[in-house]
Amino acid sequence: MSLRSGPHRRQTFFRVTQVAAVVSPRWSTEESADLYGPDRWGEGYFRVGADGSLLVTPTREPDRATSVVEIVKQLAARDIHPPFTVRFPQILEDRIRRIHESFLRSMDEFDYKSGLRLVYPMKVNQRKEVVQELLRSGDPWNYGLEVGSKPELLSALALETPDDALLIANGFKDTEFVELAASGVELGKNVIVVLDKLDEAHLVTKVLKEQPHKPHLGIRVKLAARGHGKWAESGGERAKFGLTVPELLHALEILKKAGLADRIKMIHFHIGSQVSDIKRIHAGVQEAARIYCKLHRMGIPVDTVDVGGGMGVDYDGSGTASSASINYDMREYTNTIVYTLRTVADEEGVPHPTIVSESGRAVVAHQSMLVLELLKRVPEEMPLDQALPAEGDHRIVHELNESLGGITLKNYPEAYHDALSSRDEAMQRFNLGVLSLSERAKAETLFRAIAAKVLKFADRDDNLTDEFLDLRKMLQHKFIANFSLFQSTPDVWGVRQVFPIMPLTRLDKRPSEFGTIVDITCDSDGEIRRFIDVVDVKDTLELHELDDDPYHIGIFLTGAYQDTLGDFHNLFGRVHEAYVTLDENGRPSVDRLVEGDTVEEVLWLVNWERGELMDLMRDQLRKKARSGLLTDERAAEVIEGFRVALDGYTYLEE
Ligand SMILES: *Cc1c(COP(=O)(O)O)cnc(C)c1O
């Protein structure tokens, strides 16, 4: 039996695109599609359009498409400028439907004789608008919620969910937490309090003794099987949560004694997030299924297995078990869970358990993208015609200029070596005081021009030795983007996550530049230096030459975890958020706009109140005005500018 749903969907791609980016004078939208890979990571939601712009198809109906820059234009008309997040509720709806349908098809295929209940783990993105959209889209399936803290629990209690939708309470608990969770029962919610640690068996028995309405109980088990990669520590014997098998038996004794054994309904596990290898999923489900069956046979009334989260997202589109990818698709994931649960239950002669899934990342990652504008490129280069040697310039400048004119496909390696030693000599002479600043500037400029030409020949020659790969690094630029990496893509910094990034326009033009993307924080870690690649991770991204028109790029698949992990480094605040849907004809409309933080709001986070700041400013201005250093009119202008800025966006506004 094969768990694979179809022919292997992955193909092997070659690195030709990087080379082509430099050499080929012509360029097609297909080449852009291959280079940036939206067909590989976009799950049918993004593709390159014939006009060279990036299209979004939130419902995956190919004709119902719009270019993302059209949305950027609509927002500009409302005076909303990058950086901002665009969310597509239709993508969210499609993800929820796909996951449910995938499970249901797998259950059908394997003749599974029990039900399915999905819950959304709130920690993945608690934004009110996102959760509301999720519950709206999930309503036909009785989509429920999973919480791991009191704030999450309180919001889940307050939200109206379909009758009988699950509310699963995980995480560290105190008396209040358990009491609150139990109150959900009175609201008609199907509450399951999960014991994450042995001592919670004592806590729960103590609290529930007093409660007329008792929730169901689940037990999180600590499996020997674990995930792999960045989040592997969530599973395995050293995991933070879950009961070992001896602890599980002990907990059963405690609950039995308290007369709560009949409330035990569910076995829960979570082997970690972004599990890239399907074998790990299989191993986890198999182990948990055994535990479920053994408990069932002991007479414990368990009828549900919660398989946690962990379904990954193919960020780099490689379809491999590397940390930014997954070696399975959604159907293989659901097939693996359903087939394994059924097989183990049949072997043990136990009814198939109801399946609960807590997939978070795979549900919400695709619906959000970040739109940024690239402001400029550094270093700025001196135009070559200004670097031509003048009479009287040092010999080295002349030599470099001659060398630049004489490079061919046949001599480029020697020419490069000569240029390297000329450059070193130029630096020595400069340090000895022989070369002027202008001569040094010319020598540097000519050397970079030589290096660029050499790189073209090396690429054409397929000469990808270390020496010439280093050249790429040397010639790369930094592109300054108006955003804070710490606020909008914190995982780039925190766990070296790679997200797909690409230009939103000019995809019919050859990207002749390459470089890294730096944010506007004063932190040298605020730089994206790793980019997706099918066979590796690239250290530069191909981009177009900046001109007078705004140049927008998108960072994609940012809907999971980034929103609340983001921080206020340098006091850059939350970005604007636009919720965009497409009508039948593909026309986009901004249904909801949540404006980003103002300067006043981020200052308030660190206890600076507006009134106090205004007073402090006024005091200073008054003193200066009194001593005649400032006119009253000028003081009024300054305070007005200050007031306007407090109401403004924290990012650069031009
Ligand atoms: C984080 C978490 C999830 C969600 O995991 P994803 O990998 O985002 O699907 C599910 N369940 C529990 C208990 C979690 O802690």
The ligand as a Gaussian input file, in Angstrom:
#p B3LYP/6-31G(d) Opt

LIG

0 1
 C        1.930000      24.976000      18.695000
 C        0.979000      23.889000      18.879000
 C        0.181000      23.463000      17.810000
 C        0.294000      24.029000      16.424000
 O        1.376000      23.483000      15.739000
 P        1.601000      23.744000      14.171000
 O        2.898000      23.140000      13.924000
 O        1.572000      25.214000      13.990000
 O        0.507000      23.074000      13.445000
 C       -0.741000      22.463000      18.045000
 N       -0.861000      21.912000      19.271000
 C       -0.105000      22.296000      20.318000
 C       -0.294000      21.645000      21.634000
 C        0.838000      23.280000      20.162000
 O        1.588000      23.644000      21.197000

